Amino acid sequence: MKLNELSPAKGSQRPRQRVGRGVASGWGKTAGRGNKGHGQRSGGGVRPGYEGGQMPIHRRLPKRGFTNIFKKNFAIINIRDLARFESGSTVDEVELVKIGLIKGAYDGIKLLGQGEIDYPLQIKVNAISKSAQEKISAAGGTVEVV
């Protein structure tokens, strides 16, 4: 059996129903669109969310909260992710992008304290958690908040 020898199961495929092809077809005259109005016209129809003039659900429901347009979007890195770096190396945005830990555009990098580290690293990030700061210092590394 080859790919070019495969065919669909008997009766699983039917030809497309061509409407508006005469009275005898059962789909003649208005072709299932009814009489007159926007829905019958070529290219007609209503926009998504339109409810026939009734107040649409997105306007009926109450609105809550707001979106802070000044929010900073940080790339999150954990201490366990720094195991890829050698002892004494410098970890900054360029190195994190090069190694593939950060993909995409962010406003900064934040280092969190999940995981362990037992060798010193020089780290340059935009924000750091207290636990991460303590673990880096205990391993003999330094942290610079840029």
C-alpha positions, 0 to 999 in steps of 0.5 A, spaced: 500 500 500 502 506 497 500 513 499 498 514 492 493 508 492 489 510 498 482 513 497 477 515 502 472 510 505 466 509 500 460 514 502 464 518 506 465 524 501 459 527 498 459 532 492 458 540 494 451 542 494 450 547 489 444 552 491 441 556 486 441 552 480 433 551 478 427 549 482 428 542 480 434 542 485 430 543 491 435 549 492 432 554 487 429 561 487 432 564 494 437 558 495 435 558 502 436 565 504 429 567 505 426 573 502 429 580 501 433 583 507 441 584 508 442 576 509 439 575 502 444 580 498 451 578 496 456 580 501 451 581 506 450 579 513 451 582 520 458 583 523 460 579 529 457 580 535 450 583 532 444 581 536 439 584 531 438 591 534 438 588 541 443 591 546 449 586 545 452 582 551 459 585 551 455 592 552 450 589 557 455 586 562 458 590 567 466 592 566 471 591 571 478 593 573 483 597 568 489 595 564 495 599 567 498 602 560 505 603 564 506 596 566 513 593 566 513 586 563 519 582 566 523 576 563 523 571 569 529 567 570 530 563 576 537 561 579 536 554 577 536 556 570 543 559 571 546 552 572 548 553 564 553 558 566 561 556 568 563 559 575 566 566 575 562 568 568 558 574 567 551 573 566 547 579 563 541 580 558 546 579 552 548 572 555 541 570 557 539 571 550 545 568 546 544 562 551 536 562 549 533 563 556 530 569 554 526 570 547 522 576 545 522 583 547 522 585 555 522 591 559 527 588 563 530 581 567 528 579 574 532 574 577 528 569 582 530 564 587 528 558 585 533 552 585 540 552 588 547 555 586 554 553 589 559 557 585 560 564 584 557 568 578 557 576 576 550 577 575 547 584 572 539 584 572 534 589 572 530 586 578 532 581 583 528 577 589 531 577 596 532 570 596 535 570 590 540 575 592 541 571 598 543 565 595 548 569 590 551 572 595 552 566 599 555 562 593 560 568 593 557 571 587 555 579 586 549 582 583 548 589 580 541 592 579 542 596 572 
